[in-house]
Amino acid sequence: MRHTGFLKYMTAVLLLWAGLGGTQAQDMHLSQYFSNPLYINPAFAGTSDCGRIGVAYRNQWPNIGGGFSLATVTYDQYIKALHGGIGAYVNADFQGGGTYRNISAAFMYAFRAQLGRKLFLTLAVEGSYTNRYVDWNSLTFPDQYDPFVGLVQGRPTMENLPNTPLSKHHADVAAGLMLYGEYFYVGFSAAHLTRPDIGFMGKYRMDMKFSAQAGGVIYFRPSYGEKHSERDLSLSPNIIYTQQGKFTELNYGLYGNFYPMVVGVWFRQSFSNPDAVIFLIGGEFKGIRLAYSYDLTVSKLAKSGGSHEVSLGFRLPCARQHSARREVLPVPCPKF
């Protein structure tokens, strides 16, 4: 049986189960968590010292024909008149060689309250709109396969399927909060608060997703007379826990900042199975950040080819303040 045909068959099974309410649907995965911080927690909006734009592309399991790919674009910035930050992102998730696609757009606002001289609390709300699409004509099913020769081209299926592609639209709401200071941050977010119906062939309400994040920066060598400059020598430990329905995931890792270079290593797992070791290398030059990461799969999908991810970030022009009284204190989290 060919890999492409097998993948399309499995995609069909998963989509049918999702439509009939027989499986749990999870959101997309990213390995460069902080290249797209708004997707982790909307409370990250406007928590950088300057506005930023980011783009990323992920190719997952390339050794499996018609695998998974994802593209995303993000923007966020602190707005003084709004007493907080705004942000937006667009994600496009493709599976099965385009047989299934999921495109979503979101906008968020994060209010910032100062609790102390260098202690802040952000409270965020997010609204999003999603389109899910499946092309039934691109799928193959068990009755189209011969046990000896595999897929038989032109053999019709007896499955009772729609004659036209299906498209599903829904709105959604998320919220988040974050407490942070000069050296640490702790955050919590909740997504899919409306539990939208995502079933194609029947009603199926999506599970809410909860995420907790924590981390900070350990500085070793401030430079140029500026405390905590981006040219510092530092380490940044971080941990992210996610739960959606019965699905749980734990990500923990460490970044080393040796300006202008950054290296990092993460481990991703559930509480019952390991998933991947994630290696990252990146750099920054005049406000432009470029990073590459590779997921070394350690689960039973080790022969899938892992995952490749590339991100490109742009820091927008702004009056960067380095005094202790600056209004925007950045969250001490990684940039990739």
C-alpha positions as CSV (number, residue, x, y, z in Angstrom):
1,M,0.0,0.0,0.0
2,R,1.5,3.4,-1.0
3,H,2.2,5.9,1.8
4,T,0.1,8.6,0.1
5,G,-2.9,6.4,-0.2
6,F,-2.6,5.1,3.3
7,L,-2.3,8.6,4.7
8,K,-5.4,9.7,2.8
9,Y,-7.3,6.6,4.1
10,M,-6.3,7.4,7.7
11,T,-7.2,11.1,7.1
12,A,-10.7,9.9,5.9
13,V,-11.1,7.8,9.0
14,L,-10.1,10.6,11.3
15,L,-12.4,13.1,9.6
16,L,-15.4,10.7,9.6
17,W,-14.8,10.0,13.3
18,A,-14.6,13.7,14.1
19,G,-17.8,14.3,12.2
20,L,-19.6,11.6,14.1
21,G,-18.2,12.6,17.5
22,G,-15.9,9.5,17.8
23,T,-12.6,11.2,18.3
24,Q,-11.0,14.1,20.1
25,A,-9.7,17.0,17.9
26,Q,-6.5,18.8,19.0
27,D,-5.1,22.1,17.8
28,M,-1.9,22.5,15.7
29,H,1.6,22.1,17.1
30,L,4.5,24.5,16.9
31,S,8.0,23.8,18.2
32,Q,9.3,27.4,18.2
33,Y,6.8,28.3,20.9
34,F,7.9,31.9,21.4
35,S,8.1,32.8,17.7
36,N,4.3,32.7,17.9
37,P,3.6,33.6,21.5
38,L,0.1,34.9,20.8
39,Y,-0.9,31.3,20.0
40,I,0.3,30.1,23.4
41,N,-1.4,32.9,25.4
42,P,-3.1,36.1,24.1
43,A,-1.7,37.8,27.2
44,F,1.7,38.0,25.4
45,A,0.2,40.7,23.1
46,G,2.2,43.9,23.4
47,T,4.7,42.5,25.9
48,S,7.8,43.2,23.8
49,D,9.6,46.6,24.0
50,C,8.8,47.2,20.3
51,G,6.1,46.0,17.9
52,R,6.9,42.8,16.1
53,I,5.8,40.8,13.0
54,G,6.6,37.1,12.7
55,V,6.1,34.5,10.0
56,A,6.7,30.7,10.4
57,Y,6.4,27.5,8.4
58,R,6.4,24.0,9.7
59,N,6.7,20.7,7.8
60,Q,5.8,17.8,9.9
61,W,6.6,14.1,9.1
62,P,8.0,14.7,5.6
63,N,8.7,11.0,5.1
64,I,5.0,10.3,5.1
65,G,3.5,11.2,1.7
66,G,1.0,14.1,1.9
67,G,1.9,14.9,5.5
68,F,1.2,18.0,7.6
69,S,2.3,21.5,7.0
70,L,1.5,24.8,8.7
71,A,2.1,28.5,8.0
72,T,1.4,31.4,10.3
73,V,1.7,35.2,10.4
74,T,1.6,37.2,13.6
75,Y,1.6,40.9,14.7
76,D,1.5,42.5,18.1
77,Q,2.4,45.9,19.6
78,Y,1.9,47.9,22.8
79,I,-0.4,50.9,22.4
80,K,0.0,53.5,25.2
81,A,-3.5,55.0,24.6
82,L,-5.1,51.6,25.1
83,H,-3.1,50.9,28.3
84,G,-2.2,47.5,26.8
85,G,-1.2,45.6,23.7
86,I,-3.1,44.4,20.6
87,G,-2.3,41.4,18.5
88,A,-3.4,39.4,15.5
89,Y,-2.5,36.1,13.8
90,V,-3.5,34.1,10.8
91,N,-2.8,30.3,10.7
92,A,-3.2,27.9,7.8
93,D,-3.0,24.2,8.6
94,F,-2.9,21.6,5.7
95,Q,-3.1,17.9,6.0
96,G,-3.2,15.0,3.6
97,G,-1.7,17.0,0.7
98,G,-4.5,19.6,1.0
99,T,-7.3,17.2,1.5
100,Y,-8.1,18.8,4.8
101,R,-7.3,22.4,5.6
102,N,-7.9,24.6,8.6
103,I,-7.5,28.4,8.3
104,S,-8.1,30.7,11.3
105,A,-7.7,34.4,12.0
106,A,-7.7,36.0,15.5
107,F,-7.5,39.4,17.1
108,M,-6.7,40.1,20.8
109,Y,-6.4,42.8,23.3
110,A,-4.3,42.6,26.5
111,F,-4.8,45.1,29.3
112,R,-1.7,45.8,31.4
113,A,-1.8,46.7,35.1
114,Q,1.4,47.7,37.0
115,L,1.4,46.1,40.4
116,G,4.8,47.3,41.5
117,R,7.9,49.1,40.2
118,K,8.8,46.1,38.0
119,L,5.8,43.8,38.4
120,F,3.0,43.7,35.8
121,L,-0.2,41.8,35.2
122,T,-1.8,41.4,31.8
123,L,-5.4,40.3,31.2
124,A,-6.3,39.3,27.6
125,V,-9.3,38.4,25.5
126,E,-9.2,37.0,22.0
127,G,-11.8,36.5,19.3
128,S,-11.2,34.3,16.3
129,Y,-12.9,32.9,13.1
130,T,-12.1,29.6,11.6
131,N,-12.8,27.8,8.3
132,R,-12.4,24.0,8.1
133,Y,-12.5,22.3,4.7
134,V,-12.4,18.7,3.5
135,D,-12.3,17.5,-0.1
136,W,-14.0,14.1,-0.1
137,N,-13.0,13.4,-3.7
138,S,-9.3,13.4,-2.7
139,L,-9.8,10.6,-0.1
140,T,-9.4,6.9,-0.6
141,F,-11.2,4.2,1.4
142,P,-10.7,0.5,2.3
143,D,-13.0,-0.8,-0.5
144,Q,-10.8,0.9,-3.1
145,Y,-7.8,-1.3,-2.2
146,D,-6.9,-4.7,-3.4
147,P,-5.1,-6.9,-0.8
148,F,-2.4,-7.8,-3.4
149,V,-1.8,-4.7,-5.5
150,G,-2.9,-1.9,-3.2
151,L,-5.0,1.1,-4.5
152,V,-7.0,0.3,-7.6
153,Q,-7.2,3.5,-9.7
154,G,-10.7,4.3,-10.8
155,R,-12.4,1.9,-8.4
156,P,-15.4,3.7,-6.8
157,T,-16.1,3.6,-3.1
158,M,-19.4,2.4,-1.7
159,E,-19.1,4.9,1.3
160,N,-22.1,7.2,1.6
161,L,-20.3,10.5,1.2
162,P,-21.3,14.0,0.2
163,N,-21.0,14.8,-3.5
164,T,-19.3,18.1,-2.9
165,P,-16.5,19.3,-0.6
166,L,-17.6,20.3,2.9
167,S,-16.8,23.6,4.5
168,K,-17.3,24.5,8.2
169,H,-17.2,28.0,9.7
170,H,-17.2,29.0,13.3
171,A,-16.3,31.8,15.7
172,D,-14.4,31.3,19.0
173,V,-13.2,33.0,22.1
174,A,-10.1,32.7,24.2
175,A,-8.7,34.4,27.3
176,G,-5.4,34.6,29.1
177,L,-3.5,36.3,32.0
178,M,0.2,36.7,32.8
179,L,2.1,37.9,35.8
180,Y,5.7,38.9,35.1
181,G,8.6,40.9,36.4
182,E,12.2,41.6,35.4
183,Y,13.4,38.0,35.7
184,F,10.3,35.7,35.5
185,Y,6.8,35.2,34.1
186,V,3.9,32.9,34.9
187,G,0.9,32.6,32.5
188,F,-2.4,30.8,32.0
189,S,-4.7,30.7,29.0
190,A,-8.0,29.0,28.0
191,A,-9.0,28.5,24.4
192,H,-12.3,27.4,22.7
193,L,-14.4,28.8,25.5
194,T,-17.5,28.6,23.3
195,R,-16.7,24.9,22.4
196,P,-17.6,25.4,18.7
197,D,-19.3,22.6,16.7
198,I,-16.6,21.3,14.2
199,G,-18.4,18.2,13.0
200,F,-18.7,17.6,9.2
201,M,-21.3,14.9,9.3
202,G,-22.8,15.4,12.7
203,K,-22.6,17.6,15.7
204,Y,-19.2,17.5,17.5
205,R,-18.2,20.2,20.0
206,M,-14.5,21.0,20.3
207,D,-12.9,20.5,23.7
208,M,-11.6,23.6,25.6
209,K,-7.8,23.9,25.7
210,F,-6.0,25.0,28.9
211,S,-2.3,26.0,29.0
212,A,0.0,27.0,31.8
213,Q,3.4,28.6,31.1
214,A,6.3,29.6,33.3
215,G,9.9,30.7,32.7
216,G,12.5,33.4,33.1
217,V,16.0,34.6,32.3
218,I,19.3,34.1,34.2
219,Y,21.8,36.8,33.3
220,F,25.5,36.2,33.5
221,R,27.2,39.1,31.7
222,P,25.4,42.4,31.0
223,S,27.2,44.5,28.4
224,Y,27.4,48.0,27.1
225,G,26.5,49.4,30.5
226,E,22.8,48.5,30.0
227,K,21.3,46.1,32.4
228,H,19.6,43.2,30.6
229,S,20.5,44.2,27.1
230,E,19.8,41.8,24.3
231,R,23.6,41.5,24.0
232,D,23.8,39.8,27.4
233,L,25.0,36.3,28.0
234,S,22.0,34.5,29.5
235,L,20.1,31.3,29.9
236,S,16.3,31.0,29.7
237,P,14.5,27.9,31.2
238,N,10.8,27.5,30.3
239,I,8.0,25.0,30.7
240,I,4.6,24.8,29.0
241,Y,1.8,22.4,30.0
242,T,-1.3,21.9,27.7
243,Q,-4.5,19.9,28.2
244,Q,-7.3,19.6,25.7
245,G,-9.9,16.9,26.5
246,K,-8.0,13.7,27.3
247,F,-5.0,15.0,25.5
248,T,-2.1,16.3,27.7
249,E,1.3,17.6,26.7
250,L,4.3,18.8,28.6
251,N,7.1,20.9,27.0
252,Y,10.2,21.9,28.8
253,G,13.5,23.3,27.6
254,L,16.4,25.7,27.9
255,Y,17.6,28.5,25.6
256,G,21.1,30.0,25.6
257,N,21.6,33.5,24.4
258,F,25.1,34.3,23.1
259,Y,24.3,37.5,21.1
260,P,23.7,37.6,18.2
261,M,23.1,33.8,18.4
262,V,20.6,31.7,20.3
263,V,20.6,27.9,20.7
264,G,18.0,25.8,22.5
265,V,16.9,22.3,23.3
266,W,13.4,21.2,24.4
267,F,11.7,17.9,25.2
268,R,8.0,17.2,24.4
269,Q,6.0,14.4,25.9
270,S,2.7,13.3,27.3
271,F,2.5,11.7,30.7
272,S,2.5,8.3,29.1
273,N,4.7,8.6,26.0
274,P,7.7,10.6,24.9
275,D,7.3,12.5,21.6
276,A,10.4,14.5,20.4
277,V,13.6,16.2,21.3
278,I,13.6,19.7,19.7
279,F,16.8,21.4,18.7
280,L,16.9,25.1,17.7
281,I,19.4,27.6,16.4
282,G,18.7,31.2,15.6
283,G,20.2,34.7,15.2
284,E,19.4,38.4,15.1
285,F,20.7,41.2,13.1
286,K,19.4,44.8,13.1
287,G,16.0,43.8,14.4
288,I,15.6,40.8,12.1
289,R,15.4,37.3,13.7
290,L,15.8,34.0,11.8
291,A,15.6,30.6,13.4
292,Y,15.5,26.9,12.4
293,S,14.4,24.0,14.6
294,Y,14.2,20.3,14.1
295,D,12.0,17.8,16.0
296,L,13.9,14.5,16.5
297,T,11.0,12.1,17.0
298,V,11.5,9.5,19.7
299,S,8.1,7.9,19.6
300,K,6.9,5.1,17.4
301,L,6.8,7.6,14.5
302,A,10.6,7.8,14.5
303,K,10.8,7.0,10.8
304,S,8.4,9.8,9.9
305,G,11.4,12.2,9.3
306,G,10.6,14.4,12.3
307,S,9.6,18.0,11.8
308,H,11.3,21.1,10.3
309,E,10.3,24.6,11.3
310,V,11.6,28.0,10.2
311,S,10.6,31.4,11.6
312,L,11.4,34.9,10.6
313,G,10.7,37.9,12.9
314,F,10.9,41.7,12.4
315,R,11.1,44.2,15.2
316,L,9.2,47.4,14.2
317,P,10.8,50.8,14.7
318,C,10.1,52.4,18.1
319,A,11.7,54.6,20.8
320,R,13.3,51.9,22.9
321,Q,13.7,53.1,26.5
322,H,16.4,51.6,28.7
323,S,15.7,53.5,31.9
324,A,14.1,52.0,35.0
325,R,11.0,54.1,34.3
326,R,10.3,52.9,30.9
327,E,6.6,52.2,30.3
328,V,7.0,48.9,28.5
329,L,8.9,46.2,30.4
330,P,9.3,43.2,28.1
331,V,8.4,39.7,29.3
332,P,11.6,37.9,30.1
333,C,10.9,35.0,27.7
334,P,12.7,33.7,24.6
335,K,12.3,35.2,21.2
336,F,12.1,31.9,19.3
